Amino acid sequence: MTTHGKVQDLLTSIKVAQQRPLGDPRLEGLIGLEKSTFTETASATSGLTFYDLEVGAKLLYPVLTPLRNAIPRVSGKGGIQANWRAITAINTAGLRFGVSAANRGGALAVATQDFTAAYKGIGVETSVDFEAQYAGQGFDDIRAVAAKTGLEALMLGEEAMILGGNASAPLGTTPTPTLVASSTGGSLASQTLSVIAVALTLDGVMNGSVAGGIQASITRTNADGTSDTFGGGAAKPSANATVSITGPDGSVAASISAVKGALGYAWFWGAAGSEVLGAITSINSIVITAAAAGTQTAASLGASDNSANLLAFDGLISQAVKTNSGAYVALQPTGTAGTGTPLTADGAGGVVEIDAALKSLWDNFRLSPDTIWVSSQEALNISKKILTGSAVAAQRFVFETSQNAIGGGVMVRTYLNRFSMQGGSALDIKVHPNMPAGTVLMTTKALPYPLSGVGNVMQIRTRQDYYQIEWPLRSRKYEYGVYADEVLQHYFPPSLAVISNIGNG
C-alpha cells in the first residue's frame, strides 16, 4: 500500500472513532488519541495557565476617625505648649445684690484657672525595598501605597490618642482583689489559688489580649536606630490575694474596687508567684472557672505603674478623669462578680445613669452635651433599655410595608436631654471604633455662655500639621516618615462626662 493509501486509512479510522462512544472496545487501537497534549492544571501558578490577577492591591482595612474628622484643627504659634487662662466661676462668695440708698454694692469675687497643654510629636515610618519596587511594576505603585498606608495608620493612631491618650493621669496601684471560692460552677481542682489584677487604660485594652499579653513598659526601636521607652497602658499590678478551693468543680469570684480612668482589667491567676494571664474584662470583676489560658506571667510586668505614656497627649477621657477637671465621672457599682452593674432603664423611655449625668451637667454648669460616644455593646444595651423599659404611652411605632416585607430591628440614634433651657434637646448616639465595652463618653461642641471667648470647645492645635519626609537613601530601600506635632486642647473639661465599669446587659 502506498503512503497516500495509509494516510487515507488512518483518517477514515479516526472519523469512525469519533462517531463511537468512549469505552467502545474497537477504540483500543487508538487509545493514544484519547489523551490531550495540554490539560488544565490544578494550580493557578503552574503549567501554561494565565494568571488572572487584577491590577492594584485592594486596601481592605477600615480608616474610621470620627473625632479627628469632627474636631477643628488650628495652627499654633510656637513654644512648647499651649497656654490659656479662664474665669471659671463668678460670685464665688455668694454675694447678695441689694444696696441701700446712696451706698455702693459689695465687691464681686471670681475664680480663675490656668491651663496648659504640651505639644507632642506623632509619627510612623514605612519603607520599600528596591526589589519590592521592581517586582511590583505593572501591578501597583508600591511607593505610593507605602506613603498612603503610613498616613492612614497615623490618623488611626491619632484617633485613639484623641479618645484615650494618657500622659498625665496615671492609674496608680491596682487594688488588691477580694476572692470568694465556691465548690461548684467551674472545673478548678482543690488548691490554693492566687489572683493578681491590673487596671488598664484605653491603650492597654486596645493592645492587650490573653494570647499576646498586656504591655507594661515598652522600649521601641526606631527606624533611625534610636529607642524610646514609655508606658504601655498597664497600672502597677495589685498585691496577690489567695483563697482555698475545693475541687474538682471549683470556681472563684474575684473583684476589686473600680479604678477611676481604667477602661479594662487584666486578671492573672495560678499558684502564688506563678500567676498567668487568664482574662481581660471591661468591668472590675470576674468569675474564674478554669486554669488561666495565657502564657504571660504577672511577674513579667514588674512593680511599676506603666499606665501613662509621656510621648502621647491627653485624650478626652484622660482630661475628664484627671483630678479637679470638673467633669462628670461615674463608675458603676461592682454588683455581682463577673456580671457587674448594667445601665438601668427608668421605665419612661430613658436610662437612669445617662439622665444622672445630664442632670449634673445642667445643675452645675447649665449646659447640655450634644454627643454620646459608645461601644457597639453599649449602643445595643441603650437601645434595649429604652425599648423594653418604656412606659406603654411613651412611644409609638409606625410600620410601613413595601411589597409585603417588614424590616426588623430597632436602633436608638438620639437621646432626649430633659435638662436644658429649650425644654429638651436631642443628643446624637454614635458608635466609636475605639471605645471599649463598658464605657460611655459625652462631649459638647458649643458652650451656651455669651461672649465666652471660646470658638471651639475642643480643637487640635498644631505646631506642624501632617507632613511627609522621604529620607535620603542609606541602603537600597526607600524610607518614608509621616509626622505631625500637635496637642488636643479642651477649653472646658467640665462639659465632658464619662460613665465606666458598665456591665453588659
Residue pairs with C-beta under 8 A, 6 or more apart in sequence:
1 9
13 29
13 30
14 30
14 33
17 24
17 26
17 27
17 30
17 33
20 26
20 27
22 34
27 34
38 47
38 48
40 47
40 49
41 47
41 49
43 49
44 51
45 51
53 139
55 138
55 139
55 140
56 139
56 140
57 139
57 140
57 145
59 145
59 148
59 149
61 152
62 433
63 152
63 155
63 156
64 156
64 159
64 433
65 155
65 156
65 158
65 159
66 159
66 430
66 432
66 433
67 159
67 162
67 163
67 316
67 432
68 155
68 158
68 159
68 162
68 460
71 162
71 456
71 458
71 459
71 460
71 488
72 456
72 459
72 460
73 459
73 460
73 462
73 465
73 486
74 456
74 459
74 460
74 461
74 462
75 461
75 462
75 465
76 82
76 119
76 461
76 462
76 463
76 486
78 463
79 119
80 118
80 119
81 116
81 117
81 118
81 119
81 487
82 116
82 117
82 119
82 461
82 487
82 489
83 114
83 115
83 116
84 114
84 115
84 489
84 491
85 112
85 113
85 114
85 115
86 112
86 113
86 115
86 491
86 492
87 110
87 111
87 112
88 111
88 112
88 113
88 326
89 110
89 111
90 108
90 110
90 111
91 108
91 109
91 110
92 109
92 110
92 111
93 109
95 105
95 106
95 107
95 108
95 109
96 106
97 105
97 106
99 105
115 491
117 313
117 314
117 461
117 487
117 488
117 489
118 167
118 313
118 487
119 313
119 461
119 463
119 485
119 486
119 487
120 167
120 311
120 312
120 313
120 485
120 486
120 487
121 311
121 483
121 484
121 485
122 154
122 157
122 158
122 161
122 483
122 484
122 485
122 486
123 154
123 481
123 482
123 483
123 484
124 150
124 153
124 154
124 157
124 481
124 482
125 150
125 222
125 223
125 479
125 480
125 481
125 482
126 146
126 147
126 149
126 150
126 479
126 480
126 482
127 146
127 223
127 477
127 478
127 479
127 480
128 142
128 143
128 146
128 477
128 478
129 476
129 477
130 476
130 477
130 478
131 476
132 142
133 142
133 143
133 478
136 142
143 478
143 480
146 478
146 480
147 468
147 480
147 482
150 468
150 480
150 481
150 482
151 466
151 468
151 482
153 482
154 466
154 482
154 483
154 484
158 484
159 433
159 434
160 202
160 203
160 206
160 315
160 434
161 312
161 313
161 315
161 488
162 315
162 316
162 460
162 488
163 202
163 315
163 316
163 317
163 373
163 432
163 434
163 435
163 441
164 201
164 202
164 203
164 263
164 315
164 316
164 317
164 318
164 434
165 202
165 203
165 309
165 312
165 313
165 314
165 315
165 318
165 488
166 201
166 202
166 203
166 233
166 261
166 307
166 308
166 309
166 312
166 314
166 315
166 318
167 308
167 309
167 310
167 311
167 312
167 313
167 314
167 318
168 308
168 314
168 318
168 322
169 261
169 308
169 314
169 318
169 321
169 322
170 231
170 235
170 305
170 307
170 308
171 199
171 200
171 201
171 235
171 236
171 259
171 261
171 262
171 305
171 307
172 235
172 236
172 259
172 305
172 307
173 235
173 236
173 238
173 305
174 197
174 198
174 199
174 235
174 236
174 237
174 238
174 256
174 259
174 265
175 197
175 238
175 256
175 257
175 259
176 197
176 238
176 239
176 240
176 241
176 256
177 195
177 196
177 197
177 238
177 241
177 254
177 255
177 256
178 241
178 254
178 255
178 256
179 193
179 195
179 241
179 242
179 243
179 252
179 253
179 254
180 243
180 252
180 253
180 337
181 193
181 243
181 244
181 245
181 246
181 250
181 251
181 252
182 250
182 251
182 252
182 253
183 245
183 246
183 247
183 249
183 250
184 249
184 250
184 251
185 249
185 250
185 251
185 287
185 289
186 249
186 250
186 251
186 252
186 287
186 288
186 289
186 290
187 248
187 249
187 250
187 289
187 290
188 245
188 247
188 248
188 249
188 250
188 251
188 252
188 288
188 289
188 290
188 291
189 245
189 247
189 248
189 250
190 245
190 246
190 247
190 248
190 250
191 244
191 245
191 247
191 250
191 271
192 242
192 243
192 244
192 245
192 271
192 272
193 242
193 243
193 244
193 245
193 252
193 269
193 270
193 271
193 288
194 240
194 241
194 242
194 269
194 270
194 271
194 272
194 273
194 275
195 240
195 241
195 242
195 243
195 252
195 254
195 267
195 268
195 269
195 275
195 288
196 237
196 238
196 239
196 240
196 241
196 267
196 268
196 269
196 275
196 298
197 237
197 238
197 254
197 256
197 265
197 266
197 267
197 268
198 214
198 234
198 235
198 237
198 238
198 265
198 266
198 267
198 268
198 298
198 301
199 234
199 235
199 259
199 262
199 264
199 265
199 307
200 208
200 214
200 233
200 234
200 235
200 262
200 263
200 264
200 265
200 266
200 280
200 307
201 233
201 234
201 261
201 262
201 263
201 307
201 308
201 318
202 233
202 263
202 315
202 317
202 434
202 436
203 232
203 233
203 309
203 312
204 214
204 215
204 232
204 233
204 234
204 263
204 264
204 266
204 307
205 233
205 263
205 264
205 280
205 282
205 436
206 233
206 434
206 436
207 214
207 215
207 232
207 233
208 214
208 215
208 233
208 234
208 264
208 266
208 280
209 280
210 277
210 278
210 279
210 280
210 293
210 294
211 294
213 277
213 294
213 295
213 296
213 300
214 232
214 233
214 234
214 266
214 277
214 280
214 296
214 301
215 232
215 233
215 234
215 306
216 231
216 232
216 234
216 300
216 301
216 302
216 304
216 306
217 229
217 230
217 231
217 232
217 302
217 304
217 306
218 229
218 230
218 231
218 232
218 306
219 227
219 228
219 229
220 227
220 228
220 229
220 230
221 227
222 228
223 479
223 481
228 311
230 309
230 310
230 311
230 312
231 305
231 306
231 307
231 308
231 309
231 310
232 306
232 309
233 306
233 307
233 309
234 266
234 301
234 306
234 307
235 259
235 262
235 305
235 306
235 307
236 303
236 304
236 305
236 306
237 268
237 298
237 301
237 303
238 256
240 272
240 275
240 298
241 254
242 272
243 252
245 251
245 252
251 287
251 288
251 289
252 269
252 287
252 288
253 285
253 286
253 287
253 288
253 337
253 338
254 267
254 269
254 285
254 286
254 287
254 288
254 337
255 284
255 285
255 286
255 334
255 337
256 265
256 284
256 285
257 284
257 334
258 283
258 284
258 331
258 332
258 334
258 500
258 501
259 265
259 284
260 321
260 329
260 331
261 317
261 318
261 321
262 284
262 500
262 501
263 282
263 317
263 436
263 438
263 439
263 500
264 280
264 281
264 282
264 436
264 438
265 280
265 281
265 282
265 283
265 284
265 286
266 277
266 279
266 280
267 277
267 278
267 279
267 280
267 281
267 286
267 288
268 275
268 276
268 277
268 278
268 292
268 296
268 297
268 298
269 275
269 276
269 278
269 288
269 292
270 276
270 291
270 292
273 299
274 297
275 292
275 297
275 298
275 299
276 292
276 294
276 295
276 296
276 297
276 298
277 292
277 294
277 295
277 296
277 297
277 298
278 288
278 291
278 292
278 293
278 294
279 286
279 288
279 292
282 377
282 436
282 437
282 438
282 439
282 501
282 502
282 504
283 332
283 334
283 340
283 438
283 501
283 502
283 503
284 334
284 340
284 501
285 334
285 335
285 336
285 337
285 338
285 339
285 340
286 337
286 338
287 337
287 338
313 486
313 487
313 488
314 322
314 488
315 488
316 441
316 443
316 458
316 488
316 490
316 496
317 439
317 441
317 498
319 325
319 327
319 488
319 490
319 493
319 496
320 327
320 328
320 329
320 441
320 493
320 496
320 497
320 498
321 327
321 329
321 498
322 493
325 493
325 494
325 496
326 365
326 493
326 494
327 493
327 494
327 495
327 496
327 497
327 498
328 357
328 360
328 361
328 442
328 494
328 496
328 497
328 498
329 497
329 498
329 500
330 353
330 356
330 357
330 497
330 498
330 499
330 500
331 499
331 500
331 501
332 340
332 341
332 342
332 353
332 499
332 500
332 501
332 502
332 503
333 341
334 340
334 341
334 501
335 341
335 503
339 503
339 504
339 505
340 438
340 501
340 502
340 503
340 504
341 501
341 502
341 503
342 381
342 502
342 503
342 504
342 505
343 351
343 352
343 353
343 354
343 378
343 381
343 382
343 385
343 502
344 351
344 352
344 353
344 385
345 351
345 352
345 385
345 386
345 388
345 389
345 390
346 352
346 355
346 389
347 389
347 390
347 391
348 390
348 391
348 394
349 386
349 389
349 390
349 391
349 394
349 395
349 416
350 386
350 415
350 416
350 418
351 382
351 385
351 386
351 415
353 499
353 502
354 372
354 382
354 415
354 440
354 499
355 418
357 442
357 497
357 499
358 368
358 369
358 417
358 418
358 419
358 442
358 497
359 419
360 497
361 367
361 368
361 369
361 419
361 442
361 494
361 495
361 497
362 368
362 419
362 420
363 419
364 494
365 494
365 495
366 421
366 448
367 444
367 447
367 448
367 495
368 417
368 419
368 420
368 425
368 427
368 444
368 448
369 417
369 427
369 442
369 443
369 444
369 495
369 496
369 497
370 425
370 427
370 428
370 443
370 444
370 445
370 446
371 427
371 428
371 429
371 430
371 442
371 443
371 444
371 445
372 415
372 427
372 428
372 429
372 430
372 440
372 441
372 442
373 430
373 431
373 432
373 435
373 440
373 441
373 442
373 443
374 382
374 429
374 430
374 431
374 432
374 435
374 440
374 441
375 431
375 432
375 435
375 436
375 437
375 438
375 439
376 431
376 437
377 437
377 438
377 504
378 435
378 437
378 438
378 439
378 440
378 502
379 411
379 412
379 429
379 431
381 502
381 504
381 505
382 412
382 415
382 429
383 410
383 411
383 412
386 412
387 395
387 410
387 412
399 406
412 429
413 428
413 429
414 426
414 427
414 428
414 429
415 426
415 427
415 429
416 424
416 425
416 426
416 427
417 424
417 425
417 426
417 427
418 424
421 448
427 442
432 441
435 441
437 502
437 504
438 500
438 501
438 502
438 503
438 504
439 498
439 499
439 500
439 502
440 497
440 498
440 499
440 500
440 502
441 496
441 497
441 498
442 496
442 497
442 498
443 458
443 495
443 496
444 457
444 492
444 495
444 496
445 457
446 457
447 454
447 457
447 492
447 495
454 491
454 492
456 491
457 490
457 491
457 492
457 495
458 488
458 489
458 490
458 491
459 488
459 489
460 486
460 487
460 488
460 489
461 486
461 487
461 488
461 489
462 484
462 485
462 486
463 485
463 486
464 483
464 484
464 485
464 486
465 484
465 486
466 482
466 483
466 484
467 482
467 483
467 484
468 480
468 481
468 482
468 483
469 480
469 481
469 483
470 478
470 479
470 480
471 479
471 480
471 481
490 496
